[in-house]
Amino acid sequence: MHDTTKRATIYFDPQLHDALRLKSVHSQRSISDLVNDAVRAALAEDQEDLAAFDQRVAEPTMTYEVLLNDLKAHGKL
């Protein structure tokens, strides 16, 4: 990984920007650091979700209709 950074313009909802700015001040971290960490966490979560999907691909699936019928048959509906 390179130690260079890329510059981008991001448009935040004004209230989100205010919250991010306050968090930056209180945590003594830059907005860029906070955003980078949040994006890393989101990407890591996506990777975990994809891995879980791959692990479960062979599991049998159930249609919504079958699920509802099963719930009704077992007195859940």
N, C-alpha and C positions, 0 to 999 in steps of 0.2 A: 504494500500500500504506500502511496506517495504521501509525503508530508505537505504537498501543495493543496491549496483550497481553491474552490470554484466560487464565483460570485453569482448570485441569483437574486432577483427581485421577487418577493413574496408579498401578496396582499392579504392582510389579516382583517377579519371582522374587528371593528374598533374595540369592542369589549374584550375580545380575546387578546388583542394587542396590549390593552391596558393590564390585563391579568398577567400576561407574559412579562411585561416590563416590570411589574411589581415583584413577580417571582424572581426575576433576574436580580433586582436590587436586594431582596431579602436573602437570596442564596449566594450572593456575591459571585454569580456566574453570568457570562454574556448570554444574550438572547440567542446568538448563534450556537453556543454550546447546548443550551436547553433544547433548541429545535433539532440539532443534530442527534442528541440523545433520544428524543421522542421519535424521530424517523428511524433510527437504528432499532428501537424497541418495536415499532410497528412492523418493520421488515423482518425482524427475528420472529415475531408472532406469525407473520405470513408463512415463513419457512417452516415453523413448527406445524401449522395447520396443513400445509402441503404434505409434509412427512406423515402426519396422522392419516390424511386422506389416502396416501399411497399404501399405508399399512392396512387400511380397512377396505381396499378396493375389492377384495375377494369375498367380503361378507355379503350375505343375502340382503336384498333390499325389499322394502314393503311399500306398496302404494299408499297414498293417503286414504283412499277408500277402504283398503284392507285394514289399515290401522283403526279407522273409525268403527268398522264392523267388529274388529277384535275387542275394542274398548266396550262397545255395546254388549257383545256376547258375555263379557266378564263383569257386567253391571257397573261399569265406570261412567257410562253415559246414560 
